[in-house]
Amino acid sequence: MSHDPRPDGRLRLAAALAVSLAAAATRSTTALAVLAGLAVLAALWLIVSAERSPGPLLRRMAVVSVFVLWIWLTVAVDWRTLSADPAGVALAWQMTLRIESIALTALLLLGRMDGIDLARAAVGLGLPRGLGSLLAVTVRQIAVLEETGQRLRRAMRARAYRPRFSRRTLRVSAQQVAWLIIHASLRAERMALGLKARGLGAMDWPVRPASGWRSLPRSEWAVLAGVSAALAVTLTLTSIWDRMHR
C-alpha cells in the first residue's frame, strides 16, 4: 500500500462514473428508485459507523434538493391550468431519482477529494493531462467562491445582520454578490501569480502521474466491486420486474 498522503481515487471515480452512466441510461423508474435507496442506505451506514459527518452531507444535498424543486415547478406543473401534468410528474419523478442518486453517490465516493485528487484520478483513468489540469483549476475556483462566501456570511452575522423580505435586504444581497466576485477574483489572481512564480501556468497544474493498478489498496477495489455488483443486480432484477408487470 502506498504511503502517499494524497490517496489515489481512480477506483472511486470509476465507481461514481459507473453509477452516473447507469442512472442516466436506464428509463426504469423502479431501477432509479432502487439506486436512490441504495445510496441512502450507504449514507446512513457511513453516518452510523462514524465515517461521515451528517452535517456537511445534509447541507450539500439540500442544495441539490433546491435544484430538484425547480424541476418540479417547471416540469410537473401546467401553469396554464395550474394543475399537475401527469406526463410531467412522471418525468420529474425520474429526474429527481436520477439526480439524487448520482449526487449522493458522488458525495459519498468523492466528497473527501479536492481538485488535485480529482484531477489525478481522472488523468489516471485516461483523461488527457491538460484537461486534468484544467479540471483541477476549475474545482479550485469553485472552492474559492465557497470559502469567500462563507467568510462574507460570517462577517455579516458578526455585524448582527438578519435578512428580511425588504428592499434593504435586496440591496445588501446585491452588494454581497459583488463583494463575493471581487474577493474571489483577487484570490484567483493571487493563486495565478503563485503558479507563475513557480514556473507553472493554468494548464501546468502539478498533477502527478498515477501509480500502478496493483499498488492500489484492497479497500478501493472492494468499493468498485461492491458498486459494480450492486448495479448489475439492480438493473437485472428491475428489468425482470418491469417485464413481469407490463
Steps between C-alpha positions, in 0.01 A plus 500: 500500500623843415593747774402794279309747722275581202313175426447375147129537418490333157282211610261723693466729200441197277228379739334843503511515120348150478208605721453821302497319167261233629260759643515709184448205266216319673140604436357281775354693792532187711873473431550869578308464826713201601823686414389800706402271788837324493677836506295609802575172680872542430488855637320385816753219548793741472336743741421229757854360473632854569690513171305802376353800676132553413519881506704567182322219316155636583598855406627394158196284434278793601656704220425216257143484630450869420594428140263201500221726628543725198470195276165413657377857465595522133434144380224352715266800508284620213498871574230573244245301702689505834474122524735205504601358163506116526773464238697781663464344843635168372793676331572714807492191722754324279722808490479533879605140561775526240644825638475397866665161443786646295557793737495288816729238347747767388500657847560165668778389265664831409405729789845488662691564179622847410566634152847351469385156621212506251729606216753228583223240499360623168844502337561151637179383326616636165407869499765710318740670737407848379131443567587353839690815587207712385266289714720556806501877447122508442422306818740724690324813376165361616652434842632857509150634434356284778767600753461867414123479536535340843735775613257769384206331675697471825593869478136598445380287794770657719344839420157374609360500147172310467351459151134595460260544213576866439669735257801531730550123496494501119756782492727325751469170309604674178799651680587157641505349150721785377743458790500124445607545138764759592657300783491175304664672202775637723568157651501341155747764382728431797483128423589565135797716610614220733488249215686738271768557766556123507529480124153356453195610306129427502560189286810388694339415832724248681289188442738216585488178302288223647656192655456148368163332525640217713621745763148624575364388841254214518241724663481708182455189288229385742313829452510466121399132514215571740363785290529296180324202656221720638449658157492164321255346746277808509476542124446129439232449765311821419504412131342161581251671732395753237451228239281298736278798582448642155 
